[in-house]
Amino acid sequence: MKKAVLAAFFVSALLSLCPAQAYAFDVDGFKDGALKEDIRKLLSGRGNKVKESPGSDGLLLDTYGGDTKTSSYGFWFCKDSFVALQKGVEPTMKNFIFYYNEFVNKFGKPVNGAVKFKQGTKGEEEYRKIEFIWQDGKEQVSLAYIAGSGNIADSLSITYETANDCGY
């Protein structure tokens, strides 16, 4: 009897340490695997206006503090399941260094070969991009800074993605 009680106690203690569901990412309350309609309800419940991207499987959202855009989000779905989030933040070098250090502390160095440099043009405007990528189990996180010229605005984005069949 004692052994059965101890075994039951041990099993329940172990189970209490295990999360009910493991998420690859949980960013600002948005958890991968959620249904598109659940994300839409969550966003609408926060008083946000949601735009659906025509011809794609994504939702776009800009958040404002007064009249100023403070951040933007892009949500991507695979077979109606939430698989990727892109969060735009204020494109400052201070923010870039802050997030880079945060991800190094959380995930370690970026994945080998996952520092990407790109430069190009859109029309007559030039841009330069640097991107760092970290992999942690099912989750991939990237930090990208784009320095634009002319009509191409600087941008800083963080993308969280979980393994999926849709190629995001």
C-alpha positions as CSV (number, residue, x, y, z in Angstrom):
1,M,0.0,0.0,0.0
2,K,2.8,2.4,0.9
3,K,4.6,1.7,-2.4
4,A,1.4,2.4,-4.4
5,V,0.8,5.7,-2.5
6,L,4.5,6.7,-3.0
7,A,4.3,5.7,-6.7
8,A,1.1,7.7,-7.3
9,F,2.6,10.7,-5.5
10,F,5.8,10.5,-7.6
11,V,3.9,10.2,-10.9
12,S,1.6,13.1,-10.0
13,A,4.6,15.2,-9.0
14,L,6.3,14.5,-12.3
15,L,3.1,15.3,-14.3
16,S,2.7,18.6,-12.5
17,L,6.1,19.6,-13.9
18,C,5.0,18.9,-17.5
19,P,3.1,21.6,-19.4
20,A,-0.3,20.6,-20.7
21,Q,0.9,21.6,-24.2
22,A,4.4,22.6,-25.4
23,Y,4.5,25.6,-27.6
24,A,7.4,26.4,-29.9
25,F,6.7,30.1,-29.3
26,D,4.4,32.3,-27.1
27,V,4.9,36.0,-28.1
28,D,2.8,38.7,-26.5
29,G,0.1,36.1,-25.8
30,F,0.1,34.6,-29.3
31,K,0.9,30.9,-29.2
32,D,1.8,28.8,-32.2
33,G,-0.8,26.2,-33.2
34,A,-3.8,28.5,-32.4
35,L,-6.6,28.6,-35.0
36,K,-6.9,31.7,-37.3
37,E,-10.3,32.6,-35.9
38,D,-8.9,32.4,-32.3
39,I,-6.1,34.8,-33.2
40,R,-8.6,37.1,-34.9
41,K,-10.8,37.1,-31.8
42,L,-7.9,37.7,-29.5
43,L,-6.8,40.7,-31.6
44,S,-10.3,42.1,-31.9
45,G,-10.8,41.7,-28.1
46,R,-7.8,43.9,-27.6
47,G,-9.4,46.6,-29.7
48,N,-7.2,46.2,-32.7
49,K,-8.3,46.5,-36.3
50,V,-7.2,43.4,-38.3
51,K,-6.5,43.3,-42.0
52,E,-6.5,40.1,-43.9
53,S,-3.9,39.9,-46.6
54,P,-5.7,39.2,-49.9
55,G,-4.7,36.0,-51.6
56,S,-2.5,34.8,-48.7
57,D,-3.0,33.0,-45.4
58,G,-2.0,35.9,-43.2
59,L,-3.3,38.6,-41.0
60,L,-1.7,42.0,-40.6
61,L,-2.0,44.3,-37.6
62,D,-0.5,47.7,-36.7
63,T,-0.7,48.9,-33.1
64,Y,-0.7,52.6,-32.3
65,G,0.1,54.7,-29.2
66,G,-1.9,57.8,-29.8
67,D,-1.2,58.8,-33.5
68,T,2.1,57.1,-33.7
69,K,2.6,53.5,-34.9
70,T,4.4,51.7,-32.1
71,S,4.7,48.2,-33.6
72,S,3.3,46.0,-36.3
73,Y,2.5,42.3,-36.5
74,G,2.2,39.8,-39.3
75,F,0.6,36.4,-38.6
76,W,0.9,33.4,-40.9
77,F,-1.1,30.2,-40.8
78,C,-0.6,26.8,-42.3
79,K,-3.8,24.8,-42.8
80,D,-5.6,27.3,-40.4
81,S,-3.0,26.7,-37.7
82,F,-0.8,29.7,-36.5
83,V,2.8,29.0,-37.4
84,A,4.7,32.3,-37.7
85,L,4.7,35.8,-36.2
86,Q,6.6,38.7,-37.4
87,K,6.8,41.7,-35.1
88,G,8.1,45.0,-36.2
89,V,9.7,47.3,-33.6
90,E,11.2,50.7,-33.7
91,P,14.3,50.5,-36.0
92,T,17.0,51.8,-33.8
93,M,20.5,50.5,-33.3
94,K,19.8,50.4,-29.6
95,N,16.8,48.1,-30.1
96,F,18.8,45.9,-32.6
97,I,21.6,45.4,-30.0
98,F,19.1,44.8,-27.2
99,Y,17.2,42.1,-29.1
100,Y,20.5,40.5,-30.4
101,N,21.8,40.2,-26.8
102,E,18.4,38.9,-25.6
103,F,18.4,36.1,-28.2
104,V,22.1,35.2,-27.6
105,N,21.3,34.9,-23.9
106,K,18.3,32.7,-24.6
107,F,19.4,30.6,-27.6
108,G,23.2,31.0,-27.7
109,K,25.1,32.1,-30.9
110,P,23.2,32.3,-34.1
111,V,23.0,29.0,-36.2
112,N,26.2,28.4,-38.2
113,G,25.8,30.1,-41.6
114,A,22.7,31.8,-40.4
115,V,24.0,35.4,-40.6
116,K,22.7,36.8,-43.9
117,F,23.7,40.0,-45.6
118,K,21.8,41.3,-48.6
119,Q,21.7,44.5,-50.6
120,G,19.4,45.4,-53.4
121,T,17.3,48.0,-55.0
122,K,13.5,48.6,-55.3
123,G,13.1,50.9,-58.2
124,E,15.9,53.5,-57.8
125,E,16.1,53.1,-54.0
126,E,18.8,51.0,-52.3
127,Y,18.6,48.9,-49.2
128,R,20.9,46.8,-47.1
129,K,19.8,44.0,-44.8
130,I,21.4,42.0,-42.0
131,E,19.7,39.0,-40.5
132,F,20.6,36.7,-37.7
133,I,18.8,33.3,-37.2
134,W,18.6,31.1,-34.1
135,Q,17.1,27.6,-34.0
136,D,15.8,26.0,-30.8
137,G,14.0,22.7,-31.3
138,K,10.9,23.4,-33.4
139,E,11.3,27.2,-33.1
140,Q,13.3,29.4,-35.4
141,V,13.8,33.1,-34.5
142,S,15.3,35.7,-36.8
143,L,16.3,39.3,-36.2
144,A,16.5,41.5,-39.3
145,Y,17.5,45.1,-39.7
146,I,17.0,46.8,-43.1
147,A,18.7,50.1,-43.7
148,G,16.9,51.9,-46.6
149,S,17.4,55.0,-48.6
150,G,15.0,57.5,-50.1
151,N,11.5,56.0,-49.9
152,I,12.6,52.7,-48.3
153,A,12.2,53.2,-44.6
154,D,14.6,51.5,-42.1
155,S,12.9,48.5,-40.4
156,L,13.7,46.1,-37.6
157,S,11.7,42.9,-37.3
158,I,11.7,39.8,-35.2
159,T,10.2,36.6,-36.7
160,Y,9.1,33.6,-34.7
161,E,8.3,30.4,-36.7
162,T,7.5,26.8,-35.9
163,A,8.1,23.9,-38.2
164,N,5.3,23.5,-40.7
165,D,4.3,22.0,-44.0
166,C,3.7,25.3,-45.8
167,G,7.2,26.5,-46.3
168,Y,7.2,29.7,-44.3
